[in-house]
Amino acid sequence: MPIVVAIDVMLAKRKMSVGELADRVGITPANLAVLKNGRAKAVRFTTLAALCEVLGCQPGDLLHWEPDGPVDGNTDGAAQESGASVPAGSSPQ
């Protein structure tokens, strides 16, 4: 999955255990492990907000995107609507 969850990195930086974080956030250690290990399909914004509050971080510190493979020659990661290439700063015709 291209969304990577970096809770383990923040736990190490804060010298906090999974059990302590789960208790402070109000979720089960099992559910936190599912999220931490990248097996979650979704995360509630309330849970993400609680994680950020307890860890003293921003959502972007916990979640980041990594492509599964090449992004069709587009180096900035943005999707293009057509096959035509438009130089930066130019408008399509």
C-alpha positions as CSV (number, residue, x, y, z in Angstrom):
1,M,0.0,0.0,0.0
2,P,1.5,3.4,-0.9
3,I,0.4,5.1,2.4
4,V,3.1,4.4,5.0
5,V,2.3,4.8,8.7
6,A,5.4,5.9,10.7
7,I,4.0,5.5,14.3
8,D,6.9,3.3,15.2
9,V,9.3,6.2,14.4
10,M,7.4,8.6,16.6
11,L,7.2,6.0,19.4
12,A,11.0,5.6,19.3
13,K,11.5,9.4,19.3
14,R,9.2,9.8,22.3
15,K,10.5,6.7,24.0
16,M,7.0,5.4,24.4
17,S,5.6,1.9,24.3
18,V,2.7,0.7,22.1
19,G,0.7,-0.1,25.2
20,E,1.3,3.4,26.7
21,L,0.3,5.1,23.4
22,A,-2.8,2.9,23.1
23,D,-3.9,3.7,26.7
24,R,-3.3,7.5,26.2
25,V,-5.1,7.6,22.8
26,G,-8.0,5.3,24.0
27,I,-7.7,2.5,21.5
28,T,-6.7,-1.2,22.0
29,P,-3.1,-2.2,21.6
30,A,-4.3,-4.6,18.9
31,N,-5.9,-1.9,16.8
32,L,-2.9,0.3,17.3
33,A,-0.7,-2.6,16.0
34,V,-2.9,-2.9,12.9
35,L,-2.4,0.7,12.2
36,K,1.3,0.7,13.1
37,N,2.1,-2.3,10.9
38,G,0.3,-0.8,7.8
39,R,-2.6,-3.3,7.8
40,A,-5.3,-0.7,8.4
41,K,-7.6,0.2,5.5
42,A,-8.7,3.5,7.1
43,V,-8.1,5.7,10.2
44,R,-10.7,8.0,11.8
45,F,-9.7,11.6,12.0
46,T,-10.5,11.6,15.7
47,T,-8.0,8.8,16.2
48,L,-5.4,10.6,14.0
49,A,-6.0,13.8,16.0
50,A,-5.6,11.9,19.3
51,L,-2.3,10.3,18.1
52,C,-1.0,13.7,17.1
53,E,-2.0,15.2,20.4
54,V,-0.3,12.4,22.5
55,L,2.8,12.3,20.3
56,G,3.1,16.1,19.9
57,C,3.3,15.9,16.1
58,Q,1.4,16.6,12.9
59,P,-0.5,14.1,10.7
60,G,2.3,14.3,8.1
61,D,4.8,13.1,10.7
62,L,2.7,9.9,11.0
63,L,1.5,9.3,7.4
64,H,3.3,9.6,4.1
65,W,2.8,8.4,0.5
66,E,5.2,6.2,-1.3
67,P,4.3,5.1,-4.9
68,D,4.1,1.3,-5.5
69,G,5.9,1.8,-8.8
70,P,6.7,4.3,-11.5
71,V,4.2,7.2,-11.6
72,D,3.9,7.2,-15.5
73,G,7.0,9.5,-16.0
74,N,5.4,12.3,-13.9
75,T,8.2,13.2,-11.4
76,D,6.0,15.4,-9.1
77,G,3.5,12.6,-8.4
78,A,0.5,14.6,-9.7
79,A,-1.9,12.8,-12.0
80,Q,-2.3,14.1,-15.5
81,E,-5.6,14.1,-17.3
82,S,-4.3,13.6,-20.8
83,G,-1.3,12.0,-22.4
84,A,0.1,15.4,-23.4
85,S,2.9,16.9,-21.5
86,V,2.7,20.6,-20.5
87,P,5.9,22.3,-19.4
88,A,5.8,23.9,-15.9
89,G,4.4,27.4,-16.0
90,S,2.6,26.8,-19.3
91,S,-1.1,26.5,-20.0
92,P,-2.5,23.6,-22.1
93,Q,-3.9,24.7,-25.5
